[in-house]
Amino acid sequence: MPNYNAQDPPNSIYPGVAIYLFDAETPTPPQASQQVALAGAYDGAAGTPQDVRVDITYASAPSAVSVEVQTSIDDADANYVTEYTSSNTAGESVKLSALKARFLRVKLSSQTGGGAITAEVLR
């Protein structure tokens, strides 16, 4: 996917769907992925918090890495907050439970060595 931008509307991801935020790419840190809207997402008192899984893998293991999974209620670059930071050079699967957010992205904060990153979000 392309880098974060103010695309209006952003791509949406529905329950039961997966999408690649980085797809075997080599972004230059610090670089955020394109954001996705969590369709049917938490919408105040009427909404339901949701679970999301993010799988992070590398073509070859970096010697050091920092990948942030970020969310936001409104789609503004400055309003994204880090829900989880991965420093596992072998990659990992992260489950975020009871999210009260409408948008999600992944940010490669730093990477030393290693190969391309793949980050897939599943609802």
C-alpha positions as CSV (number, residue, x, y, z in Angstrom):
1,M,0.0,0.0,0.0
2,P,1.1,3.6,-0.4
3,N,2.4,5.7,2.5
4,Y,0.0,7.4,4.9
5,N,-1.9,10.2,3.2
6,A,-5.2,12.1,3.7
7,Q,-7.0,10.0,1.2
8,D,-10.7,10.7,1.6
9,P,-12.3,8.2,2.2
10,P,-9.5,5.8,3.2
11,N,-9.7,2.1,2.3
12,S,-12.0,0.2,4.6
13,I,-11.6,-3.2,6.2
14,Y,-14.6,-5.2,7.4
15,P,-14.8,-8.1,9.9
16,G,-13.5,-11.3,8.3
17,V,-11.2,-9.4,5.9
18,A,-7.4,-9.0,5.8
19,I,-5.4,-6.3,4.1
20,Y,-1.6,-5.7,3.7
21,L,-0.4,-2.4,5.1
22,F,3.1,-3.1,4.0
23,D,3.4,-5.9,1.4
24,A,7.1,-7.1,1.2
25,E,8.2,-3.4,1.1
26,T,11.3,-1.6,2.2
27,P,10.1,1.8,3.5
28,T,12.6,4.3,4.9
29,P,12.1,4.7,8.6
30,P,10.2,6.5,10.1
31,Q,7.5,5.7,7.6
32,A,3.8,5.1,8.3
33,S,1.7,2.8,6.0
34,Q,-1.5,3.8,4.4
35,Q,-4.3,4.0,7.0
36,V,-7.4,1.8,6.8
37,A,-10.8,2.6,8.2
38,L,-12.1,-0.1,10.5
39,A,-15.6,-0.4,9.0
40,G,-18.4,-0.9,11.5
41,A,-15.9,0.4,14.1
42,Y,-16.5,1.9,17.5
43,D,-18.7,4.9,17.2
44,G,-19.2,6.3,20.7
45,A,-21.9,4.9,23.0
46,A,-23.6,3.1,20.1
47,G,-20.5,1.3,18.9
48,T,-18.9,-1.9,19.9
49,P,-15.2,-2.2,20.7
50,Q,-13.4,-4.5,18.4
51,D,-10.5,-6.9,18.1
52,V,-7.9,-6.6,15.4
53,R,-4.8,-8.8,14.7
54,V,-1.7,-7.5,13.0
55,D,0.9,-10.0,11.6
56,I,4.4,-8.6,11.1
57,T,7.0,-10.6,9.1
58,Y,10.4,-9.9,7.5
59,A,12.0,-11.3,4.3
60,S,15.1,-11.7,6.4
61,A,15.5,-10.9,10.1
62,P,16.7,-7.4,10.9
63,S,19.3,-7.0,13.7
64,A,17.0,-4.4,15.4
65,V,13.6,-3.1,14.6
66,S,10.7,-1.0,16.0
67,V,7.3,-1.2,14.4
68,E,4.3,0.7,15.9
69,V,0.7,-0.3,15.5
70,Q,-1.2,3.0,15.7
71,T,-4.9,3.9,15.9
72,S,-7.0,7.0,15.8
73,I,-10.6,8.1,16.3
74,D,-10.3,10.7,13.5
75,D,-8.1,10.3,10.5
76,A,-5.5,13.0,11.1
77,D,-1.8,12.2,11.0
78,A,-1.0,14.0,14.3
79,N,-3.8,12.2,16.2
80,Y,-2.6,8.6,15.8
81,V,-1.5,7.0,19.0
82,T,0.7,3.9,19.4
83,E,-1.3,0.9,20.7
84,Y,1.6,-1.5,20.5
85,T,5.3,-1.5,19.7
86,S,7.0,-4.6,18.3
87,S,10.8,-5.0,18.5
88,N,10.7,-8.7,17.8
89,T,13.2,-9.3,14.9
90,A,11.6,-12.6,14.1
91,G,8.3,-10.9,13.5
92,E,5.1,-11.6,15.5
93,S,1.4,-11.7,15.6
94,V,-0.2,-9.0,17.7
95,K,-3.9,-9.1,18.9
96,L,-5.3,-5.8,20.0
97,S,-8.5,-6.3,22.0
98,A,-11.4,-3.9,22.6
99,L,-10.1,-1.1,20.4
100,K,-12.1,2.1,20.5
101,A,-10.7,3.5,17.2
102,R,-11.9,4.0,13.7
103,F,-8.6,4.0,11.8
104,L,-5.4,1.9,12.0
105,R,-2.0,2.1,10.4
106,V,1.5,0.6,11.0
107,K,4.6,2.7,11.3
108,L,8.1,1.4,10.8
109,S,10.0,3.6,13.3
110,S,13.4,2.0,12.8
111,Q,15.1,-1.0,11.2
112,T,18.7,-2.1,11.1
113,G,19.5,-4.6,8.4
114,G,17.1,-7.3,7.4
115,G,14.8,-7.6,4.5
116,A,11.4,-6.2,3.4
117,I,8.6,-5.9,5.9
118,T,5.1,-7.3,5.5
119,A,2.4,-6.1,7.9
120,E,-1.1,-7.6,7.5
121,V,-4.1,-6.6,9.5
122,L,-7.0,-9.0,10.0
123,R,-10.5,-8.2,11.4
